[in-house]
Amino acid sequence: MLSYGSPHFNFYLRKKSKNDQTIFLHTATTLGLRKGFHCVIDDFIKADIPNSKLICVGQVQHGERYWNDFARSITDPRIEIKPFIESNTEEYRNILENAHYFFYPSLSEGQPGTALEAMASGCVPILTESAGIDFYPFKKYHCGIDGQNILREAQRVYGEVYHEKQLRVQELVQRKYNIEAFKDQVRRVIHDDMG
């Protein structure tokens, strides 16, 4: 597996503060089954975390009435669903800068650019094994009771402990998930194959 990166990731080395409210973020091009949209909503609601917010960004899976009805049925005031936002906009950058955790229970993936962008901005990831990023600060996410417990545990992390997790995520992205590291991996694979 080649860990890829993007030339447009911005690395925010400033310290994020995490005080009273914990903001979980779920961004995907399309909100639907494959990206774990149902698990995101269900586990966030069932975790019943005080002083928390969930922001979902993406186009609700089009052409499927179920997902449109599901999105409209969400009435919890702590959950905000935003339409797809271009990643090069100030609105998107502000969302990333204010979020504490990137919650992405994907069922199948390569390595999602949205996860890497969030990690580059200091969002600590909560990921399934299927997300294609081998990094689990709270252990691998599974939908249900275990997932709800991970969300509760994440909410309880504050201060320097949170900042250490944030810096570890940013360091990982800078070292492993960047375009130069990707180019080096490709060169090594080609060289080894021809070798």
N, C-alpha and C positions, 0 to 999 in steps of 0.2 A: 504494500500500500504506500502510495506517495502522499505525504501530507502537503496539501497545497496552501497557497496564500494568495494575496491580492496586492497589487501595487498601490491600491487606494486606501488600505487600512490606516487609520490614524491611531496613534498610540497616545493615550491620555495618561500621563504619569502623575497627574495630580491625585491627591488623596480624596477618595469619596467619603463623605460622612454618612453614617447610618445611625440615626438616633431613634426617633419614635416610630415613624412609619417605614415599613419594609415594602419596596416596590419590586414585584415580580414582572418580568417581561416575556412575552411569547410573540416572536415575529416570524412570519413565513410569507412567501409569495402567495400561497393559498392556505387558508385555514380549513382543514378538513381531516379526514381519517388518517391519511399517511403521516401527517405532521403531529398527530396526537391531540388535536384540538379538544376532543371530548374529554380526554384524560386531564388536560390542563384545567378546564372548567370544573369538572367533577371533583378532582382532588383538591383544588384550591377552595372550593365551597365546603367540602367535607372536612378539610383541615381546620376550618373555623379559627383562623389566625387573627387575633385582634390587631388593630392598627396596621393593616396590610392593604395592598392594592394590587390588582392584576391588570396589566395592559396587554391586549392582544392586537397585533397589527398585521393586516393582510386581507386579501380578497377572500370573502367567504366562498367556499368551493362552489363554483358556478355550475348551473345545469342540474344541480341536485337539490330538490326541494327539502330533503331532510336537513341539510346543513343550514339552509336559509331559515327554516323553521326553528332549528336548534339555536341559532344565533339570536333570533328575535325572542326566544323564550327566556333568555338570560336577564334576570331582573335584579340581581344582587348589585347594590349601588357601589360596591368595591371593585366591580369589574367594568372595564372600559374597552370597547371594541372599536378600533379605528380601521378605516379602509387602508389598502396598500399605500405605502409612502415610499417614494424614491429614496434610495440610500444616500444620495449626495445632497440631500436637503438639510437645512438648519433644523427643521422640525424633527427629522429622524435623529440627528446628532443630539438634540436636546433630550429626546426620549432615552437614548443610550446613556447619556451622561447622568441622568437622574435615576435610572434603574439600578437596583442592587444585585438582582439575580436574573439570569437568563434561563427560563424554564422551557425545555424543548424535548418533550417525550416522543420523538419521531419513531415511527415503526420501521422505516427504511430510508437510507440516506447514503450519500457519499460523504462529504464533509460540508455541512451547510455554511454558506458565506455569512448568513445572518448570525450564526453562533460565533464565528470567528470575529466578526465586526463587534459583537457585544463583548466578547472576551477582550478584544483589543482596547475597548473603552473601560475595562475594569469590572464588567458584570461577571459575577461568579456563576459558572454554569451548573445547571441541574439537568443531566442528560441521560438518555437511555444508551445501552450498548449499541443500538442500531443507528445512533446519530453519527457514528464514524469518527468521533473525537475521543481518544482514549484518555480521558481526564475526568475524575469523579471526586471532587472535594468532599462530598457527603455520601459517597458510594453510588453505585449504578441505580438509576431511577427505574422503578417498576410501578405501573399504574395500580392504585388501590391503597391499602393500609400502609405499606412500606413507603410509597410515594408521599402520602399525607404526612407521615412522620418525618421524612426528609424536609418537607416544606416547613414544618414546625421547628425543626432543628435549625434550619437556615435563618428563620426569623429571630431566633434567640442569640444569634452571633452579632456582637456589637464591637465598637471601639477598635483597639489594636488587633484583636483576633480577626475581625472582618478585614481590616486593612492588610494584614499579612496574606489572607486568602486572595484579596484583590491583586496585590503585587505579584503573587505566585502565578496567577492567571495571565497577567500582562507579560511577565517574563517568558512564560511558555509560548505565548503567541509570537513574541518578538524572536525567540530562539527557533521555534519549530514551524510555526504556521505563517511564514512570510514568503514573499515571491522569490527572494534570493535563495532561501533554503530549498524551495521547490525546484528551482533551476539546478542547484547543486545535486539534488536527488536524481533528477532526470539525467544529468551528465554521468553520474556514477552508474546508473542502471545501463545506460547505453554503452559506457566504457566496459562494464563487466560482461555485457552480452557479446561485445565484439572481441573481448579479451583473450 
